[in-house]
């Protein structure tokens, strides 16, 4: 069972790093006043030419907040992974709630909407799902 915690931890580390990077890149686009680049980076299956607009500053603020959320969610799951490795119950549930709910929203609105490519977004949803399943399985198996 301990190997399942370790595999889950590695998956959360990868997931966390990808989301930290996505958050930084999204916020960078907003801070450089290129809202279109940030939107195109998020909705990567959409033709970038169709997303070129003179977005209002409020839209930039919303996308900037999204980038910040990606960043902190990535940090939380990345840090939780080091305790998931040890089978810590609180870290297992913190990573699952934080990363899992973030990816649930992504799946419902981005994946099902057809706005994203498989790589990296959908793959990261699979990674977080696998991390949750493995760590929960190991935790509840060891508990019983």
ABEGO torsion letter per residue (X at the ends): XAAAAAAAAAAAAAAAAAAAAAAAAAAAAAAAGBAAAAAAAABAABBAAAABBBBBAAAAAAAAAAAAAAAAAAAAAAAAAAAAAAGBAAAAAAAAAAAAAAAAAAAAAAAAAGABBAOAAAAAAAAAAAAAAAAAAAAAAAAX
